Amino acid sequence: MNVAFDPWIPVVDTSGERQLASLFTVLTEGDRFADLAVRPHERVSLMRLFLCVTHAALNGPKDDRDVVALLYFGIQRTTLRSSIVL
């Protein structure tokens, strides 16, 4: 199993259907999903994983100014997609 590209993360899509999605899909096509279909303690673990992978792919925010810029301007989907090398 490839944890980056094989579907294993339980999600609910925008039409309310439950399905499994890959880590890559969740991070690059997150607007397709309404929520994670997991228990609270699993949600915390997944969110930490998402943050770690995103920060690693984008070389992380270097300081508080970078964090504010990311929160204000967001992350371009194409930048994230091209940066993830798993």
C-alpha positions as a Markdown table, in Angstrom:
| # | Residue | x | y | z |
|---|---|---|---|---|
| 1 | Met | 0.0 | 0.0 | 0.0 |
| 2 | Asn | 1.2 | 3.5 | -0.9 |
| 3 | Val | 0.0 | 5.9 | 1.8 |
| 4 | Ala | 0.4 | 8.9 | -0.5 |
| 5 | Phe | -1.5 | 7.7 | -3.5 |
| 6 | Asp | -3.8 | 4.8 | -2.4 |
| 7 | Pro | -7.2 | 5.8 | -1.0 |
| 8 | Trp | -7.3 | 5.2 | 2.8 |
| 9 | Ile | -8.6 | 8.5 | 4.3 |
| 10 | Pro | -12.4 | 8.4 | 5.1 |
| 11 | Val | -14.0 | 11.5 | 3.8 |
| 12 | Val | -17.4 | 12.9 | 3.0 |
| 13 | Asp | -17.7 | 14.5 | -0.4 |
| 14 | Thr | -19.7 | 17.7 | -1.1 |
| 15 | Ser | -22.7 | 15.6 | -2.1 |
| 16 | Gly | -22.7 | 13.8 | 1.3 |
| 17 | Glu | -21.3 | 10.5 | 0.0 |
| 18 | Arg | -18.7 | 8.7 | 2.1 |
| 19 | Gln | -15.6 | 7.5 | 0.3 |
| 20 | Leu | -11.9 | 6.9 | 0.8 |
| 21 | Ala | -9.4 | 9.4 | -0.6 |
| 22 | Ser | -5.6 | 9.3 | -0.9 |
| 23 | Leu | -3.4 | 11.7 | 0.9 |
| 24 | Phe | -2.5 | 13.3 | -2.4 |
| 25 | Thr | -6.1 | 13.8 | -3.4 |
| 26 | Val | -7.1 | 15.3 | 0.0 |
| 27 | Leu | -4.2 | 17.8 | -0.2 |
| 28 | Thr | -4.6 | 18.8 | -3.8 |
| 29 | Glu | -8.4 | 18.5 | -4.3 |
| 30 | Gly | -9.7 | 19.4 | -0.8 |
| 31 | Asp | -12.5 | 21.5 | -2.2 |
| 32 | Arg | -14.2 | 18.2 | -3.3 |
| 33 | Phe | -14.6 | 17.1 | 0.3 |
| 34 | Ala | -17.0 | 18.5 | 3.0 |
| 35 | Asp | -15.4 | 16.7 | 5.9 |
| 36 | Leu | -13.4 | 13.9 | 7.2 |
| 37 | Ala | -15.4 | 10.8 | 8.2 |
| 38 | Val | -13.4 | 10.0 | 11.3 |
| 39 | Arg | -13.6 | 10.1 | 15.1 |
| 40 | Pro | -12.3 | 13.2 | 17.0 |
| 41 | His | -8.9 | 11.6 | 18.0 |
| 42 | Glu | -8.4 | 10.4 | 14.4 |
| 43 | Arg | -9.2 | 13.9 | 13.1 |
| 44 | Val | -6.4 | 15.4 | 15.2 |
| 45 | Ser | -3.9 | 12.8 | 13.9 |
| 46 | Leu | -4.9 | 13.4 | 10.3 |
| 47 | Met | -4.8 | 17.2 | 10.6 |
| 48 | Arg | -1.3 | 16.9 | 12.1 |
| 49 | Leu | -0.3 | 14.6 | 9.2 |
| 50 | Phe | -1.7 | 17.1 | 6.6 |
| 51 | Leu | 0.2 | 20.0 | 8.2 |
| 52 | Cys | 3.4 | 18.0 | 8.3 |
| 53 | Val | 3.2 | 17.0 | 4.6 |
| 54 | Thr | 2.2 | 20.4 | 3.5 |
| 55 | His | 4.9 | 22.2 | 5.4 |
| 56 | Ala | 7.5 | 19.7 | 4.2 |
| 57 | Ala | 6.3 | 20.1 | 0.6 |
| 58 | Leu | 6.4 | 23.9 | 0.7 |
| 59 | Asn | 9.6 | 24.0 | 2.9 |
| 60 | Gly | 7.4 | 25.2 | 5.7 |
| 61 | Pro | 6.8 | 28.8 | 6.9 |
| 62 | Lys | 10.1 | 30.2 | 8.0 |
| 63 | Asp | 8.8 | 32.7 | 10.4 |
| 64 | Asp | 5.6 | 34.4 | 11.7 |
| 65 | Arg | 5.5 | 36.6 | 8.6 |
| 66 | Asp | 5.4 | 33.6 | 6.3 |
| 67 | Val | 2.6 | 32.1 | 8.4 |
| 68 | Val | 0.5 | 35.3 | 8.1 |
| 69 | Ala | 1.1 | 35.4 | 4.3 |
| 70 | Leu | 0.0 | 31.7 | 3.9 |
| 71 | Leu | -3.1 | 32.3 | 6.0 |
| 72 | Tyr | -3.9 | 35.6 | 4.1 |
| 73 | Phe | -3.1 | 34.6 | 0.6 |
| 74 | Gly | -3.5 | 30.9 | 0.8 |
| 75 | Ile | -1.6 | 28.2 | -0.9 |
| 76 | Gln | -1.9 | 27.9 | -4.7 |
| 77 | Arg | -3.1 | 24.4 | -5.6 |
| 78 | Thr | -0.6 | 24.1 | -8.4 |
| 79 | Thr | 2.3 | 25.0 | -6.1 |
| 80 | Leu | 1.3 | 22.3 | -3.6 |
| 81 | Arg | 0.6 | 19.7 | -6.3 |
| 82 | Ser | 4.1 | 20.3 | -7.9 |
| 83 | Ser | 5.8 | 20.4 | -4.5 |
| 84 | Ile | 4.6 | 17.0 | -3.2 |
| 85 | Val | 7.1 | 14.4 | -4.0 |
| 86 | Leu | 6.4 | 11.3 | -2.0 |
